[in-house]
Amino acid sequence: MNETPRKVEIEGFVLQVRKIGNSVGLILPKELLARAKLADGDKLYVAEMPDGSLHLTPRDPNFAKGMASAERAIKKYRNALAELAK
C-alpha cells in the first residue's frame, strides 16, 4: 500500500513514584488527566507488553473478551433467544 506515514508528536510526562500514607503512588498532572478524560475515582488497568513496557488504559481489557464470548453465544443460540423474547 502507498500510505504516507503519520507524524506522531510525542509529548512526555515524567511521573515520580511517591510515598502516600503507607502506600506509594503516582500523581497525574491535570493536563494528562484531561487528555485521557480521567477524573478522581476512575480506574486504570495496567497491561504488561511483550517488550516489558506498561500500558495504562481506562478500558478493562477483559471486557472485550467477555463481549466476544457473548456475541458467539448470541449467534449460536439466536433462535432460542428469539423464542424467549416473545
PDB file of N, CA, C and O in Angstrom:
ATOM      1  N   MET A   1       0.839  -1.183   0.000  1.00  0.00           N
ATOM      2  CA  MET A   1       0.000   0.000   0.000  1.00  0.00           C
ATOM      3  C   MET A   1       0.877   1.237   0.000  1.00  0.00           C
ATOM      4  O   MET A   1       2.042   1.204   0.395  1.00  0.00           O
ATOM      5  N   ASN A   2       0.294   2.303  -0.444  1.00  0.00           N
ATOM      6  CA  ASN A   2       1.057   3.530  -0.609  1.00  0.00           C
ATOM      7  C   ASN A   2       0.593   4.588   0.383  1.00  0.00           C
ATOM      8  O   ASN A   2       0.130   5.659  -0.010  1.00  0.00           O
ATOM      9  N   GLU A   3       0.718   4.284   1.664  1.00  0.00           N
ATOM     10  CA  GLU A   3       0.294   5.224   2.692  1.00  0.00           C
ATOM     11  C   GLU A   3       1.461   6.100   3.115  1.00  0.00           C
ATOM     12  O   GLU A   3       2.596   5.637   3.234  1.00  0.00           O
ATOM     13  N   THR A   4       1.163   7.366   3.337  1.00  0.00           N
ATOM     14  CA  THR A   4       2.200   8.240   3.869  1.00  0.00           C
ATOM     15  C   THR A   4       2.219   8.098   5.382  1.00  0.00           C
ATOM     16  O   THR A   4       1.162   8.068   6.012  1.00  0.00           O
ATOM     17  N   PRO A   5       3.393   8.011   5.968  1.00  0.00           N
ATOM     18  CA  PRO A   5       3.448   7.851   7.423  1.00  0.00           C
ATOM     19  C   PRO A   5       2.902   9.078   8.133  1.00  0.00           C
ATOM     20  O   PRO A   5       3.133  10.216   7.723  1.00  0.00           O
ATOM     21  N   ARG A   6       2.168   8.815   9.214  1.00  0.00           N
ATOM     22  CA  ARG A   6       1.623   9.922  10.005  1.00  0.00           C
ATOM     23  C   ARG A   6       2.703  10.468  10.920  1.00  0.00           C
ATOM     24  O   ARG A   6       3.527   9.725  11.454  1.00  0.00           O
ATOM     25  N   LYS A   7       2.681  11.776  11.089  1.00  0.00           N
ATOM     26  CA  LYS A   7       3.603  12.412  12.022  1.00  0.00           C
ATOM     27  C   LYS A   7       3.041  12.234  13.430  1.00  0.00           C
ATOM     28  O   LYS A   7       1.906  12.619  13.711  1.00  0.00           O
ATOM     29  N   VAL A   8       3.828  11.664  14.285  1.00  0.00           N
ATOM     30  CA  VAL A   8       3.399  11.427  15.658  1.00  0.00           C
ATOM     31  C   VAL A   8       4.180  12.362  16.565  1.00  0.00           C
ATOM     32  O   VAL A   8       5.411  12.352  16.591  1.00  0.00           O
ATOM     33  N   GLU A   9       3.441  13.163  17.303  1.00  0.00           N
ATOM     34  CA  GLU A   9       4.079  14.063  18.258  1.00  0.00           C
ATOM     35  C   GLU A   9       4.094  13.378  19.615  1.00  0.00           C
ATOM     36  O   GLU A   9       3.052  12.975  20.133  1.00  0.00           O
ATOM     37  N   ILE A  10       5.259  13.254  20.172  1.00  0.00           N
ATOM     38  CA  ILE A  10       5.389  12.626  21.483  1.00  0.00           C
ATOM     39  C   ILE A  10       5.638  13.715  22.519  1.00  0.00           C
ATOM     40  O   ILE A  10       6.659  14.402  22.504  1.00  0.00           O
ATOM     41  N   GLU A  11       4.688  13.843  23.397  1.00  0.00           N
ATOM     42  CA  GLU A  11       4.820  14.804  24.489  1.00  0.00           C
ATOM     43  C   GLU A  11       4.913  13.998  25.761  1.00  0.00           C
ATOM     44  O   GLU A  11       3.946  13.342  26.150  1.00  0.00           O
ATOM     45  N   GLY A  12       6.041  14.034  26.408  1.00  0.00           N
ATOM     46  CA  GLY A  12       6.255  13.162  27.545  1.00  0.00           C
ATOM     47  C   GLY A  12       5.873  13.778  28.867  1.00  0.00           C
ATOM     48  O   GLY A  12       5.963  14.990  29.063  1.00  0.00           O
ATOM     49  N   PHE A  13       5.450  12.932  29.755  1.00  0.00           N
ATOM     50  CA  PHE A  13       5.195  13.296  31.138  1.00  0.00           C
ATOM     51  C   PHE A  13       6.093  12.407  31.976  1.00  0.00           C
ATOM     52  O   PHE A  13       6.113  11.191  31.789  1.00  0.00           O
ATOM     53  N   VAL A  14       6.817  12.987  32.876  1.00  0.00           N
ATOM     54  CA  VAL A  14       7.647  12.210  33.786  1.00  0.00           C
ATOM     55  C   VAL A  14       6.900  12.154  35.109  1.00  0.00           C
ATOM     56  O   VAL A  14       6.599  13.186  35.709  1.00  0.00           O
ATOM     57  N   LEU A  15       6.606  10.948  35.556  1.00  0.00           N
ATOM     58  CA  LEU A  15       5.900  10.758  36.808  1.00  0.00           C
ATOM     59  C   LEU A  15       6.856  10.167  37.825  1.00  0.00           C
ATOM     60  O   LEU A  15       7.684   9.320  37.490  1.00  0.00           O
ATOM     61  N   GLN A  16       6.746  10.606  39.046  1.00  0.00           N
ATOM     62  CA  GLN A  16       7.616  10.112  40.099  1.00  0.00           C
ATOM     63  C   GLN A  16       6.783   9.305  41.085  1.00  0.00           C
ATOM     64  O   GLN A  16       5.710   9.736  41.508  1.00  0.00           O
ATOM     65  N   VAL A  17       7.292   8.129  41.446  1.00  0.00           N
ATOM     66  CA  VAL A  17       6.631   7.309  42.450  1.00  0.00           C
ATOM     67  C   VAL A  17       6.880   7.970  43.805  1.00  0.00           C
ATOM     68  O   VAL A  17       8.021   8.240  44.177  1.00  0.00           O
ATOM     69  N   ARG A  18       5.789   8.225  44.538  1.00  0.00           N
ATOM     70  CA  ARG A  18       5.896   8.926  45.818  1.00  0.00           C
ATOM     71  C   ARG A  18       5.187   8.145  46.910  1.00  0.00           C
ATOM     72  O   ARG A  18       4.253   7.385  46.655  1.00  0.00           O
ATOM     73  N   LYS A  19       5.649   8.351  48.116  1.00  0.00           N
ATOM     74  CA  LYS A  19       5.009   7.744  49.273  1.00  0.00           C
ATOM     75  C   LYS A  19       3.741   8.543  49.584  1.00  0.00           C
ATOM     76  O   LYS A  19       3.776   9.765  49.725  1.00  0.00           O
ATOM     77  N   ILE A  20       2.618   7.817  49.687  1.00  0.00           N
ATOM     78  CA  ILE A  20       1.334   8.428  50.019  1.00  0.00           C
ATOM     79  C   ILE A  20       0.767   7.613  51.171  1.00  0.00           C
ATOM     80  O   ILE A  20       0.219   6.532  50.956  1.00  0.00           O
ATOM     81  N   GLY A  21       0.894   8.117  52.381  1.00  0.00           N
ATOM     82  CA  GLY A  21       0.481   7.351  53.559  1.00  0.00           C
ATOM     83  C   GLY A  21       1.380   6.135  53.713  1.00  0.00           C
ATOM     84  O   GLY A  21       2.605   6.260  53.734  1.00  0.00           O
ATOM     85  N   ASN A  22       0.770   4.954  53.822  1.00  0.00           N
ATOM     86  CA  ASN A  22       1.541   3.715  53.929  1.00  0.00           C
ATOM     87  C   ASN A  22       1.760   3.058  52.569  1.00  0.00           C
ATOM     88  O   ASN A  22       2.302   1.955  52.498  1.00  0.00           O
ATOM     89  N   SER A  23       1.350   3.713  51.506  1.00  0.00           N
ATOM     90  CA  SER A  23       1.466   3.158  50.164  1.00  0.00           C
ATOM     91  C   SER A  23       2.374   4.035  49.314  1.00  0.00           C
ATOM     92  O   SER A  23       2.907   5.039  49.787  1.00  0.00           O
ATOM     93  N   VAL A  24       2.541   3.651  48.073  1.00  0.00           N
ATOM     94  CA  VAL A  24       3.217   4.503  47.098  1.00  0.00           C
ATOM     95  C   VAL A  24       2.276   4.685  45.922  1.00  0.00           C
ATOM     96  O   VAL A  24       1.432   3.828  45.661  1.00  0.00           O
ATOM     97  N   GLY A  25       2.415   5.787  45.214  1.00  0.00           N
ATOM     98  CA  GLY A  25       1.526   6.065  44.104  1.00  0.00           C
ATOM     99  C   GLY A  25       2.129   7.054  43.138  1.00  0.00           C
ATOM    100  O   GLY A  25       3.238   7.550  43.334  1.00  0.00           O
ATOM    101  N   LEU A  26       1.383   7.327  42.099  1.00  0.00           N
ATOM    102  CA  LEU A  26       1.765   8.306  41.083  1.00  0.00           C
ATOM    103  C   LEU A  26       0.788   9.466  41.131  1.00  0.00           C
ATOM    104  O   LEU A  26      -0.417   9.264  41.280  1.00  0.00           O
ATOM    105  N   ILE A  27       1.293  10.651  41.007  1.00  0.00           N
ATOM    106  CA  ILE A  27       0.451  11.841  40.908  1.00  0.00           C
ATOM    107  C   ILE A  27       0.370  12.178  39.420  1.00  0.00           C
ATOM    108  O   ILE A  27       1.393  12.402  38.773  1.00  0.00           O
ATOM    109  N   LEU A  28      -0.847  12.213  38.884  1.00  0.00           N
ATOM    110  CA  LEU A  28      -1.033  12.512  37.463  1.00  0.00           C
ATOM    111  C   LEU A  28      -1.325  14.001  37.287  1.00  0.00           C
ATOM    112  O   LEU A  28      -2.211  14.532  37.957  1.00  0.00           O
ATOM    113  N   PRO A  29      -0.606  14.681  36.407  1.00  0.00           N
ATOM    114  CA  PRO A  29      -0.855  16.102  36.174  1.00  0.00           C
ATOM    115  C   PRO A  29      -2.249  16.339  35.576  1.00  0.00           C
ATOM    116  O   PRO A  29      -2.796  15.473  34.894  1.00  0.00           O
ATOM    117  N   LYS A  30      -2.807  17.510  35.840  1.00  0.00           N
ATOM    118  CA  LYS A  30      -4.134  17.866  35.328  1.00  0.00           C
ATOM    119  C   LYS A  30      -4.221  17.728  33.813  1.00  0.00           C
ATOM    120  O   LYS A  30      -5.231  17.258  33.289  1.00  0.00           O
ATOM    121  N   GLU A  31      -3.172  18.132  33.108  1.00  0.00           N
ATOM    122  CA  GLU A  31      -3.173  18.065  31.648  1.00  0.00           C
ATOM    123  C   GLU A  31      -3.308  16.626  31.162  1.00  0.00           C
ATOM    124  O   GLU A  31      -4.018  16.353  30.194  1.00  0.00           O
ATOM    125  N   LEU A  32      -2.621  15.706  31.844  1.00  0.00           N
ATOM    126  CA  LEU A  32      -2.692  14.298  31.464  1.00  0.00           C
ATOM    127  C   LEU A  32      -4.074  13.729  31.758  1.00  0.00           C
ATOM    128  O   LEU A  32      -4.613  12.964  30.959  1.00  0.00           O
ATOM    129  N   LEU A  33      -4.647  14.094  32.889  1.00  0.00           N
ATOM    130  CA  LEU A  33      -5.998  13.651  33.225  1.00  0.00           C
ATOM    131  C   LEU A  33      -7.014  14.143  32.199  1.00  0.00           C
ATOM    132  O   LEU A  33      -7.909  13.401  31.794  1.00  0.00           O
ATOM    133  N   ALA A  34      -6.869  15.395  31.785  1.00  0.00           N
ATOM    134  CA  ALA A  34      -7.791  15.957  30.804  1.00  0.00           C
ATOM    135  C   ALA A  34      -7.662  15.249  29.459  1.00  0.00           C
ATOM    136  O   ALA A  34      -8.669  14.928  28.828  1.00  0.00           O
ATOM    137  N   ARG A  35      -6.438  15.007  29.020  1.00  0.00           N
ATOM    138  CA  ARG A  35      -6.225  14.341  27.734  1.00  0.00           C
ATOM    139  C   ARG A  35      -6.737  12.916  27.742  1.00  0.00           C
ATOM    140  O   ARG A  35      -7.232  12.429  26.726  1.00  0.00           O
ATOM    141  N   ALA A  36      -6.625  12.236  28.883  1.00  0.00           N
ATOM    142  CA  ALA A  36      -7.087  10.853  28.998  1.00  0.00           C
ATOM    143  C   ALA A  36      -8.557  10.771  29.406  1.00  0.00           C
ATOM    144  O   ALA A  36      -9.113   9.679  29.514  1.00  0.00           O
ATOM    145  N   LYS A  37      -9.185  11.929  29.633  1.00  0.00           N
ATOM    146  CA  LYS A  37     -10.586  12.008  30.066  1.00  0.00           C
ATOM    147  C   LYS A  37     -10.802  11.190  31.339  1.00  0.00           C
ATOM    148  O   LYS A  37     -11.736  10.393  31.437  1.00  0.00           O
ATOM    149  N   LEU A  38      -9.917  11.408  32.308  1.00  0.00           N
ATOM    150  CA  LEU A  38      -9.994  10.728  33.593  1.00  0.00           C
ATOM    151  C   LEU A  38     -10.373  11.714  34.684  1.00  0.00           C
ATOM    152  O   LEU A  38     -10.078  12.907  34.598  1.00  0.00           O
ATOM    153  N   ALA A  39     -11.028  11.197  35.708  1.00  0.00           N
ATOM    154  CA  ALA A  39     -11.408  12.026  36.856  1.00  0.00           C
ATOM    155  C   ALA A  39     -11.103  11.247  38.131  1.00  0.00           C
ATOM    156  O   ALA A  39     -10.788  10.057  38.088  1.00  0.00           O
ATOM    157  N   ASP A  40     -11.199  11.925  39.243  1.00  0.00           N
ATOM    158  CA  ASP A  40     -10.959  11.308  40.544  1.00  0.00           C
ATOM    159  C   ASP A  40     -11.870  10.093  40.712  1.00  0.00           C
ATOM    160  O   ASP A  40     -13.080  10.185  40.508  1.00  0.00           O
ATOM    161  N   GLY A  41     -11.287   8.970  41.082  1.00  0.00           N
ATOM    162  CA  GLY A  41     -12.064   7.754  41.307  1.00  0.00           C
ATOM    163  C   GLY A  41     -12.125   6.815  40.116  1.00  0.00           C
ATOM    164  O   GLY A  41     -12.541   5.666  40.265  1.00  0.00           O
ATOM    165  N   ASP A  42     -11.721   7.275  38.931  1.00  0.00           N
ATOM    166  CA  ASP A  42     -11.712   6.402  37.754  1.00  0.00           C
ATOM    167  C   ASP A  42     -10.668   5.310  37.928  1.00  0.00           C
ATOM    168  O   ASP A  42      -9.684   5.485  38.647  1.00  0.00           O
ATOM    169  N   LYS A  43     -10.892   4.185  37.266  1.00  0.00           N
ATOM    170  CA  LYS A  43      -9.954   3.072  37.331  1.00  0.00           C
ATOM    171  C   LYS A  43      -9.053   3.076  36.105  1.00  0.00           C
ATOM    172  O   LYS A  43      -9.479   3.434  35.007  1.00  0.00           O
ATOM    173  N   LEU A  44      -7.809   2.675  36.307  1.00  0.00           N
ATOM    174  CA  LEU A  44      -6.864   2.464  35.213  1.00  0.00           C
ATOM    175  C   LEU A  44      -6.431   1.007  35.266  1.00  0.00           C
ATOM    176  O   LEU A  44      -6.136   0.471  36.335  1.00  0.00           O
ATOM    177  N   TYR A  45      -6.397   0.384  34.117  1.00  0.00           N
ATOM    178  CA  TYR A  45      -5.957  -1.004  34.021  1.00  0.00           C
ATOM    179  C   TYR A  45      -4.540  -1.020  33.470  1.00  0.00           C
ATOM    180  O   TYR A  45      -4.205  -0.249  32.571  1.00  0.00           O
ATOM    181  N   VAL A  46      -3.713  -1.899  34.012  1.00  0.00           N
ATOM    182  CA  VAL A  46      -2.318  -1.990  33.616  1.00  0.00           C
ATOM    183  C   VAL A  46      -2.097  -3.304  32.886  1.00  0.00           C
ATOM    184  O   VAL A  46      -2.485  -4.369  33.366  1.00  0.00           O
ATOM    185  N   ALA A  47      -1.466  -3.215  31.714  1.00  0.00           N
ATOM    186  CA  ALA A  47      -1.110  -4.406  30.950  1.00  0.00           C
ATOM    187  C   ALA A  47       0.384  -4.352  30.668  1.00  0.00           C
ATOM    188  O   ALA A  47       0.914  -3.322  30.250  1.00  0.00           O
ATOM    189  N   GLU A  48       1.050  -5.467  30.901  1.00  0.00           N
ATOM    190  CA  GLU A  48       2.473  -5.542  30.583  1.00  0.00           C
ATOM    191  C   GLU A  48       2.609  -5.991  29.139  1.00  0.00           C
ATOM    192  O   GLU A  48       2.047  -7.011  28.741  1.00  0.00           O
ATOM    193  N   MET A  49       3.352  -5.228  28.364  1.00  0.00           N
ATOM    194  CA  MET A  49       3.534  -5.500  26.945  1.00  0.00           C
ATOM    195  C   MET A  49       4.698  -6.468  26.742  1.00  0.00           C
ATOM    196  O   MET A  49       5.534  -6.626  27.632  1.00  0.00           O
ATOM    197  N   PRO A  50       4.757  -7.118  25.572  1.00  0.00           N
ATOM    198  CA  PRO A  50       5.835  -8.083  25.317  1.00  0.00           C
ATOM    199  C   PRO A  50       7.239  -7.494  25.465  1.00  0.00           C
ATOM    200  O   PRO A  50       8.179  -8.205  25.818  1.00  0.00           O
ATOM    201  N   ASP A  51       7.378  -6.200  25.196  1.00  0.00           N
ATOM    202  CA  ASP A  51       8.707  -5.575  25.314  1.00  0.00           C
ATOM    203  C   ASP A  51       9.043  -5.165  26.749  1.00  0.00           C
ATOM    204  O   ASP A  51      10.098  -4.580  26.997  1.00  0.00           O
ATOM    205  N   GLY A  52       8.143  -5.473  27.699  1.00  0.00           N
ATOM    206  CA  GLY A  52       8.380  -5.147  29.097  1.00  0.00           C
ATOM    207  C   GLY A  52       7.813  -3.810  29.535  1.00  0.00           C
ATOM    208  O   GLY A  52       7.831  -3.494  30.725  1.00  0.00           O
ATOM    209  N   SER A  53       7.310  -3.018  28.597  1.00  0.00           N
ATOM    210  CA  SER A  53       6.718  -1.731  28.959  1.00  0.00           C
ATOM    211  C   SER A  53       5.331  -1.956  29.559  1.00  0.00           C
ATOM    212  O   SER A  53       4.755  -3.038  29.436  1.00  0.00           O
ATOM    213  N   LEU A  54       4.811  -0.927  30.201  1.00  0.00           N
ATOM    214  CA  LEU A  54       3.487  -0.989  30.806  1.00  0.00           C
ATOM    215  C   LEU A  54       2.528  -0.121  30.020  1.00  0.00           C
ATOM    216  O   LEU A  54       2.887   0.971  29.579  1.00  0.00           O
ATOM    217  N   HIS A  55       1.318  -0.601  29.846  1.00  0.00           N
ATOM    218  CA  HIS A  55       0.278   0.126  29.112  1.00  0.00           C
ATOM    219  C   HIS A  55      -0.861   0.403  30.081  1.00  0.00           C
ATOM    220  O   HIS A  55      -1.439  -0.525  30.646  1.00  0.00           O
ATOM    221  N   LEU A  56      -1.187   1.681  30.275  1.00  0.00           N
ATOM    222  CA  LEU A  56      -2.295   2.081  31.145  1.00  0.00           C
ATOM    223  C   LEU A  56      -3.489   2.428  30.281  1.00  0.00           C
ATOM    224  O   LEU A  56      -3.354   3.160  29.301  1.00  0.00           O
ATOM    225  N   THR A  57      -4.654   1.914  30.630  1.00  0.00           N
ATOM    226  CA  THR A  57      -5.855   2.205  29.862  1.00  0.00           C
ATOM    227  C   THR A  57      -7.059   2.297  30.798  1.00  0.00           C
ATOM    228  O   THR A  57      -7.123   1.564  31.784  1.00  0.00           O
ATOM    229  N   PRO A  58      -8.017   3.183  30.507  1.00  0.00           N
ATOM    230  CA  PRO A  58      -9.229   3.251  31.326  1.00  0.00           C
ATOM    231  C   PRO A  58     -10.221   2.145  30.959  1.00  0.00           C
ATOM    232  O   PRO A  58     -11.245   1.989  31.625  1.00  0.00           O
ATOM    233  N   ARG A  59      -9.929   1.385  29.916  1.00  0.00           N
ATOM    234  CA  ARG A  59     -10.833   0.322  29.469  1.00  0.00           C
ATOM    235  C   ARG A  59     -10.354  -1.036  29.977  1.00  0.00           C
ATOM    236  O   ARG A  59      -9.166  -1.352  29.904  1.00  0.00           O
ATOM    237  N   ASP A  60     -11.285  -1.830  30.490  1.00  0.00           N
ATOM    238  CA  ASP A  60     -10.964  -3.157  31.007  1.00  0.00           C
ATOM    239  C   ASP A  60     -10.645  -4.081  29.836  1.00  0.00           C
ATOM    240  O   ASP A  60     -11.519  -4.324  29.003  1.00  0.00           O
ATOM    241  N   PRO A  61      -9.419  -4.606  29.746  1.00  0.00           N
ATOM    242  CA  PRO A  61      -9.066  -5.477  28.629  1.00  0.00           C
ATOM    243  C   PRO A  61      -9.861  -6.779  28.623  1.00  0.00           C
ATOM    244  O   PRO A  61     -10.024  -7.390  27.566  1.00  0.00           O
ATOM    245  N   ASN A  62     -10.356  -7.214  29.770  1.00  0.00           N
ATOM    246  CA  ASN A  62     -11.146  -8.443  29.827  1.00  0.00           C
ATOM    247  C   ASN A  62     -12.571  -8.234  29.329  1.00  0.00           C
ATOM    248  O   ASN A  62     -13.250  -9.201  28.983  1.00  0.00           O
ATOM    249  N   PHE A  63     -13.035  -6.989  29.289  1.00  0.00           N
ATOM    250  CA  PHE A  63     -14.388  -6.701  28.825  1.00  0.00           C
ATOM    251  C   PHE A  63     -14.557  -7.108  27.370  1.00  0.00           C
ATOM    252  O   PHE A  63     -15.581  -7.682  26.999  1.00  0.00           O
ATOM    253  N   ALA A  64     -13.561  -6.814  26.543  1.00  0.00           N
ATOM    254  CA  ALA A  64     -13.640  -7.163  25.120  1.00  0.00           C
ATOM    255  C   ALA A  64     -13.719  -8.675  24.936  1.00  0.00           C
ATOM    256  O   ALA A  64     -14.457  -9.160  24.079  1.00  0.00           O
ATOM    257  N   LYS A  65     -12.962  -9.418  25.737  1.00  0.00           N
ATOM    258  CA  LYS A  65     -13.014 -10.883  25.649  1.00  0.00           C
ATOM    259  C   LYS A  65     -14.399 -11.394  26.029  1.00  0.00           C
ATOM    260  O   LYS A  65     -14.937 -12.291  25.380  1.00  0.00           O
ATOM    261  N   GLY A  66     -14.968 -10.821  27.077  1.00  0.00           N
ATOM    262  CA  GLY A  66     -16.304 -11.225  27.508  1.00  0.00           C
ATOM    263  C   GLY A  66     -17.363 -10.905  26.465  1.00  0.00           C
ATOM    264  O   GLY A  66     -18.272 -11.703  26.232  1.00  0.00           O
ATOM    265  N   MET A  67     -17.249  -9.740  25.836  1.00  0.00           N
ATOM    266  CA  MET A  67     -18.208  -9.365  24.796  1.00  0.00           C
ATOM    267  C   MET A  67     -18.095 -10.285  23.580  1.00  0.00           C
ATOM    268  O   MET A  67     -19.109 -10.641  22.980  1.00  0.00           O
ATOM    269  N   ALA A  68     -16.880 -10.670  23.215  1.00  0.00           N
ATOM    270  CA  ALA A  68     -16.691 -11.594  22.089  1.00  0.00           C
ATOM    271  C   ALA A  68     -17.342 -12.936  22.400  1.00  0.00           C
ATOM    272  O   ALA A  68     -17.963 -13.549  21.532  1.00  0.00           O
ATOM    273  N   SER A  69     -17.197 -13.385  23.639  1.00  0.00           N
ATOM    274  CA  SER A  69     -17.817 -14.642  24.056  1.00  0.00           C
ATOM    275  C   SER A  69     -19.342 -14.525  24.003  1.00  0.00           C
ATOM    276  O   SER A  69     -20.020 -15.444  23.543  1.00  0.00           O
ATOM    277  N   ALA A  70     -19.878 -13.403  24.469  1.00  0.00           N
ATOM    278  CA  ALA A  70     -21.330 -13.183  24.439  1.00  0.00           C
ATOM    279  C   ALA A  70     -21.848 -13.136  23.008  1.00  0.00           C
ATOM    280  O   ALA A  70     -22.920 -13.671  22.725  1.00  0.00           O
ATOM    281  N   GLU A  71     -21.115 -12.513  22.112  1.00  0.00           N
ATOM    282  CA  GLU A  71     -21.544 -12.437  20.706  1.00  0.00           C
ATOM    283  C   GLU A  71     -21.594 -13.822  20.069  1.00  0.00           C
ATOM    284  O   GLU A  71     -22.499 -14.121  19.290  1.00  0.00           O
ATOM    285  N   ARG A  72     -20.609 -14.672  20.405  1.00  0.00           N
ATOM    286  CA  ARG A  72     -20.627 -16.047  19.876  1.00  0.00           C
ATOM    287  C   ARG A  72     -21.851 -16.801  20.386  1.00  0.00           C
ATOM    288  O   ARG A  72     -22.501 -17.522  19.628  1.00  0.00           O
ATOM    289  N   ALA A  73     -22.167 -16.634  21.679  1.00  0.00           N
ATOM    290  CA  ALA A  73     -23.326 -17.308  22.261  1.00  0.00           C
ATOM    291  C   ALA A  73     -24.627 -16.798  21.632  1.00  0.00           C
ATOM    292  O   ALA A  73     -25.544 -17.580  21.378  1.00  0.00           O
ATOM    293  N   ILE A  74     -24.705 -15.507  21.386  1.00  0.00           N
ATOM    294  CA  ILE A  74     -25.911 -14.934  20.786  1.00  0.00           C
ATOM    295  C   ILE A  74     -26.115 -15.494  19.379  1.00  0.00           C
ATOM    296  O   ILE A  74     -27.238 -15.826  18.999  1.00  0.00           O
ATOM    297  N   LYS A  75     -25.035 -15.600  18.607  1.00  0.00           N
ATOM    298  CA  LYS A  75     -25.148 -16.171  17.257  1.00  0.00           C
ATOM    299  C   LYS A  75     -25.576 -17.637  17.316  1.00  0.00           C
ATOM    300  O   LYS A  75     -26.429 -18.078  16.547  1.00  0.00           O
ATOM    301  N   LYS A  76     -24.973 -18.383  18.238  1.00  0.00           N
ATOM    302  CA  LYS A  76     -25.240 -19.817  18.327  1.00  0.00           C
ATOM    303  C   LYS A  76     -26.679 -20.089  18.771  1.00  0.00           C
ATOM    304  O   LYS A  76     -27.327 -20.997  18.251  1.00  0.00           O
ATOM    305  N   TYR A  77     -27.174 -19.318  19.715  1.00  0.00           N
ATOM    306  CA  TYR A  77     -28.500 -19.549  20.282  1.00  0.00           C
ATOM    307  C   TYR A  77     -29.512 -18.487  19.853  1.00  0.00           C
ATOM    308  O   TYR A  77     -30.449 -18.183  20.591  1.00  0.00           O
ATOM    309  N   ARG A  78     -29.322 -17.927  18.664  1.00  0.00           N
ATOM    310  CA  ARG A  78     -30.183 -16.847  18.180  1.00  0.00           C
ATOM    311  C   ARG A  78     -31.657 -17.250  18.170  1.00  0.00           C
ATOM    312  O   ARG A  78     -32.512 -16.488  18.623  1.00  0.00           O
ATOM    313  N   ASN A  79     -31.959 -18.449  17.651  1.00  0.00           N
ATOM    314  CA  ASN A  79     -33.351 -18.882  17.565  1.00  0.00           C
ATOM    315  C   ASN A  79     -33.975 -19.062  18.942  1.00  0.00           C
ATOM    316  O   ASN A  79     -35.112 -18.646  19.167  1.00  0.00           O
ATOM    317  N   ALA A  80     -33.240 -19.680  19.866  1.00  0.00           N
ATOM    318  CA  ALA A  80     -33.767 -19.884  21.215  1.00  0.00           C
ATOM    319  C   ALA A  80     -33.970 -18.538  21.911  1.00  0.00           C
ATOM    320  O   ALA A  80     -34.966 -18.356  22.610  1.00  0.00           O
ATOM    321  N   LEU A  81     -33.061 -17.610  21.735  1.00  0.00           N
ATOM    322  CA  LEU A  81     -33.213 -16.296  22.352  1.00  0.00           C
ATOM    323  C   LEU A  81     -34.401 -15.540  21.765  1.00  0.00           C
ATOM    324  O   LEU A  81     -35.098 -14.825  22.485  1.00  0.00           O
ATOM    325  N   ALA A  82     -34.639 -15.696  20.450  1.00  0.00           N
ATOM    326  CA  ALA A  82     -35.802 -15.055  19.816  1.00  0.00           C
ATOM    327  C   ALA A  82     -37.095 -15.615  20.387  1.00  0.00           C
ATOM    328  O   ALA A  82     -38.052 -14.872  20.603  1.00  0.00           O
ATOM    329  N   GLU A  83     -37.130 -16.928  20.635  1.00  0.00           N
ATOM    330  CA  GLU A  83     -38.339 -17.544  21.211  1.00  0.00           C
ATOM    331  C   GLU A  83     -38.556 -17.056  22.646  1.00  0.00           C
ATOM    332  O   GLU A  83     -39.687 -16.791  23.053  1.00  0.00           O
ATOM    333  N   LEU A  84     -37.496 -16.942  23.385  1.00  0.00           N
ATOM    334  CA  LEU A  84     -37.612 -16.472  24.771  1.00  0.00           C
ATOM    335  C   LEU A  84     -38.063 -15.017  24.833  1.00  0.00           C
ATOM    336  O   LEU A  84     -38.711 -14.607  25.796  1.00  0.00           O
ATOM    337  N   ALA A  85     -37.726 -14.244  23.818  1.00  0.00           N
ATOM    338  CA  ALA A  85     -38.060 -12.822  23.817  1.00  0.00           C
ATOM    339  C   ALA A  85     -39.537 -12.576  23.512  1.00  0.00           C
ATOM    340  O   ALA A  85     -40.030 -11.468  23.722  1.00  0.00           O
ATOM    341  N   LYS A  86     -40.242 -13.584  23.025  1.00  0.00           N
ATOM    342  CA  LYS A  86     -41.668 -13.407  22.690  1.00  0.00           C
ATOM    343  C   LYS A  86     -42.519 -13.265  23.922  1.00  0.00           C
ATOM    344  O   LYS A  86     -43.736 -13.109  23.817  1.00  0.00           O
TER     345      LYS A  86
END
